[in-house]
Amino acid sequence: NRSSRRRPNRQNGALASTATPNKFSTMTTDAMPVEEKLCDVPPLPEPAADGKVVIIGGGIAGLSCGCYLQMNGIQTEILEASLLPGGLCTAWHRGPYVFDGCLRWLMGTHPPSAFHQVWTELGAIAGRKVFVHDEMLRIEGADGKTLSVPADLDKLAREFKRIAPEDSGLIDKLVRDARRCAPLEPPLENALELMSLFEKMKTGLRYLPMVPVIFRYKNVPITTYLARYKNKFLREALQLIVGNEDMSALVLVMLLAFRTRNNTGFVAGGSWDFAMAIADRYARLGGTVRYKARVTSIKVENNRATGVQCADGTFVPAATVVSCADGHTTIFKMLDGRFVDKKILYLYEHCQPFPAIIQVSLGIKKIFPDAPHTLNLALRQPLCVDDQTRHNNLEVETFGSESGLCPEGTTVMTLRFPTSYEFWTGLKKTDPQRYRAEKKRVVQEIIAILDKRFPGLAEQIERSDIATPATFVRYTGNWQGSYEGWLPTPRILGRRIPYTLPRLENFYMAGHWVVAGGGLPSAAIAGRYVAQMICAQNGKVFAATNP
Ligand SMILES: Cc1cc2nc3c(=O)[nH]c(=O)nc-3n(C[C@H](O)[C@H](O)[C@H](O)COP(=O)(O)OP(=O)(O)OC[C@H]3O[C@@H](n4cnc5c(N)ncnc54)[C@H](O)[C@@H]3O)c2cc1C
């Protein structure tokens, strides 16, 4: 009964079917009523037997998909290559310090947002303290100029105009557009693939006020947009807010829009507690995770996925296979590149993943009451991080004991910056000794830089750690060391990335490789959408419950 499958359900007072966008992309690929999305939806595979669903990858997408399927009485098993759940959403414990490998800010930390509903259903943040910072970012320029970037848009406009009165017109317009996009929420009813034309049109209408803004910015590279600003410092500051120079200008608008709603924050305990809470929810729902189970191939019979082959020789049969592992590995290795079309090839040949990064983490036996939560620091001399990359700025995140990442009287500082994937993975393979020496050098240079900004820091460091692209790849297998899937560039925004592959039945993909811009909310919602599709395929009415 298709019509009853499409109907939203209520359970525990919550809408049973929700959708959650991510900070950059979801507005464009999952929530945006783009033409392509409304018209060009791949048909659902034929219904399959109500059997076990095998999920490849126990990151946030895999856990989310598993939770929602278990909620709907569909038996699942997650096969995870590593020893732990969470994938990129992880942390490293070093003595009394927790070095968070992911979470800086999470969308959906407060009700009544749709994102919050998903985190509630997954048991991810309940009962945990959330810190929403009034100051999004502090920028300290090389010549002593400082800019505070408040989350509140009125304050932000005042601050921007203070340093760049000549750009008042552009600032007003940017703030107006961000404000217009602030209410943007994903459709809660159903995965788009399951909506009728009428439902799609209704969903599209909801986004009508934002559509002109989205279309005005989406195809404009951020550098082109920023060239309109006369004030050099503001221009540079706006670029620092966005980060990567290849991104679309829409990213700037969306970042300001999301941060102004008080709905993005840091959750105490960070990524570790967050991932463990979802893994716990999955276990309580009856799901099982098989760790150290690296899937090498997906078995296909008569164009239907029938199970997966693991590296240890085990074959796991499945009624449906969901890959929440790296997209490139899934399509071109596990499936040998047999189920692709022009759209898929275009993505992997022409679109850009997020750059590989280094993360340096420091555990310091000292507190820094005046340190902003996020500080972008101009360097007196460029920091050389590999054979090609020099950075003139560094972003420092400061966490006190209230974050749950370190004991009272101590601080954790983390710094992340792009680097060459080839340099670090190559070095690790060919010259492990130099790899270790280079890691040490980068950490020492960073400590020296920070010691100038925070005098006395160097001698109070108790623990330090560095994760390179080789680390991220070893733990999660993400293509080219990308930390959030696809970079939201003009080329990819508005492009529909399907959850299925052409000609392959009983198979789905979820995670940050199917939602441009990636991030935790995208991963979770992609898992939820796929669960909705599998329910529909099995003739079940999707329902979500709260723990
Ligand atoms: C440093 C950093 C900071 C970040 N900051 C934020 C932030 O502040 N806010 C935010 O929203 N997002 C942030 N992100 C992004 C976010 O972590 C990711 O987008 C999200 O976790 C992706 O989840 P996923 O489940 O799609 O993929 P992954 O986390 O990559 O999970 C995939 C899983 O599949 C497993 N796997 C891979 N291959 C196989 C195989 N062959 N067999 C079995 N298992 C396999 C992997 O081990 C992994 O566990 C950050 C990421 C990083 C690295």
The ligand as a Tripos MOL2 file, in Angstrom:
@<TRIPOS>MOLECULE
LIG
   53    58     1     0     0
SMALL
NO_CHARGES

@<TRIPOS>ATOM
      1 C1         38.7400   16.7790   12.0180 C.3       1 LIG1
      2 C2         37.2880   16.7060   11.6740 C.ar      1 LIG1
      3 C3         36.4160   17.6830   12.1410 C.ar      1 LIG1
      4 C4         35.0550   17.6140   11.8440 C.ar      1 LIG1
      5 N1         34.2020   18.5440   12.3950 N.ar      1 LIG1
      6 C5         32.8710   18.4080   12.2180 C.ar      1 LIG1
      7 C6         31.9640   19.2610   12.9120 C.ar      1 LIG1
      8 O1         32.3600   20.1100   13.7080 O.2       1 LIG1
      9 N2         30.6240   19.1180   12.6740 N.ar      1 LIG1
     10 C7         30.1410   18.1740   11.8150 C.ar      1 LIG1
     11 O2         28.9180   18.0880   11.6470 O.2       1 LIG1
     12 N3         30.9870   17.3380   11.1490 N.ar      1 LIG1
     13 C8         32.3320   17.4270   11.3350 C.ar      1 LIG1
     14 N4         33.2010   16.5740   10.6950 N.ar      1 LIG1
     15 C9         32.6820   15.6740    9.6510 C.3       1 LIG1
     16 C10        32.0420   14.4100   10.1890 C.3       1 LIG1
     17 O3         32.8790   13.7950   11.1230 O.3       1 LIG1
     18 C11        31.7940   13.4370    9.0290 C.3       1 LIG1
     19 O4         31.1830   14.0960    7.9460 O.3       1 LIG1
     20 C12        30.8940   12.2850    9.4730 C.3       1 LIG1
     21 O5         31.3650   11.7270   10.6760 O.3       1 LIG1
     22 C13        30.8480   11.2260    8.3740 C.3       1 LIG1
     23 O6         30.1810   10.0750    8.8300 O.3       1 LIG1
     24 P1         29.9930    8.8130    7.8830 P.3       1 LIG1
     25 O7         29.3410    7.7740    8.6920 O.co2     1 LIG1
     26 O8         29.3350    9.2480    6.6260 O.co2     1 LIG1
     27 O9         31.4680    8.3590    7.4460 O.3       1 LIG1
     28 P2         32.7080    7.8140    8.2940 P.3       1 LIG1
     29 O10        32.7930    8.5130    9.5830 O.co2     1 LIG1
     30 O11        33.8650    7.8720    7.3880 O.co2     1 LIG1
     31 O12        32.3370    6.3050    8.5990 O.3       1 LIG1
     32 C14        32.5880    5.2710    7.6870 C.3       1 LIG1
     33 C15        32.8660    4.0060    8.4750 C.3       1 LIG1
     34 O13        33.0190    2.9350    7.5610 O.3       1 LIG1
     35 C16        34.1020    2.1350    7.9810 C.3       1 LIG1
     36 N5         34.6300    1.4450    6.8020 N.ar      1 LIG1
     37 C17        35.2950    1.9940    5.7610 C.ar      1 LIG1
     38 N6         35.6060    1.0480    4.8610 N.ar      1 LIG1
     39 C18        35.1110   -0.1170    5.3420 C.ar      1 LIG1
     40 C19        35.1140   -1.4580    4.8600 C.ar      1 LIG1
     41 N7         35.6940   -1.7790    3.7100 N.pl3     1 LIG1
     42 N8         34.5190   -2.4170    5.6140 N.ar      1 LIG1
     43 C20        33.9230   -2.1180    6.8070 C.ar      1 LIG1
     44 N9         33.9110   -0.8550    7.3000 N.ar      1 LIG1
     45 C21        34.4860    0.1310    6.5740 C.ar      1 LIG1
     46 C22        35.0850    3.1020    8.5810 C.3       1 LIG1
     47 O14        35.9870    2.4590    9.4530 O.3       1 LIG1
     48 C23        34.1460    4.0700    9.2870 C.3       1 LIG1
     49 O15        33.8900    3.6570   10.6060 O.3       1 LIG1
     50 C24        34.5620   16.5930   11.0030 C.ar      1 LIG1
     51 C25        35.4400   15.6100   10.5440 C.ar      1 LIG1
     52 C26        36.7830   15.6530   10.8930 C.ar      1 LIG1
     53 C27        37.6980   14.5500   10.4490 C.3       1 LIG1
@<TRIPOS>BOND
     1     1     2 1
     2     2     3 ar
     3     2    52 ar
     4     3     4 ar
     5     4     5 ar
     6     4    50 ar
     7     5     6 ar
     8     6     7 ar
     9     6    13 1
    10     7     8 2
    11     7     9 ar
    12     9    10 ar
    13    10    11 2
    14    10    12 ar
    15    12    13 ar
    16    13    14 ar
    17    14    15 1
    18    14    50 ar
    19    15    16 1
    20    16    17 1
    21    16    18 1
    22    18    19 1
    23    18    20 1
    24    20    21 1
    25    20    22 1
    26    22    23 1
    27    23    24 1
    28    24    25 2
    29    24    26 1
    30    24    27 1
    31    27    28 1
    32    28    29 2
    33    28    30 1
    34    28    31 1
    35    31    32 1
    36    32    33 1
    37    33    34 1
    38    33    48 1
    39    34    35 1
    40    35    36 1
    41    35    46 1
    42    36    37 ar
    43    36    45 ar
    44    37    38 ar
    45    38    39 ar
    46    39    40 ar
    47    39    45 ar
    48    40    41 1
    49    40    42 ar
    50    42    43 ar
    51    43    44 ar
    52    44    45 ar
    53    46    47 1
    54    46    48 1
    55    48    49 1
    56    50    51 ar
    57    51    52 ar
    58    52    53 1
@<TRIPOS>SUBSTRUCTURE
     1 LIG1         1 GROUP 0 **** ****
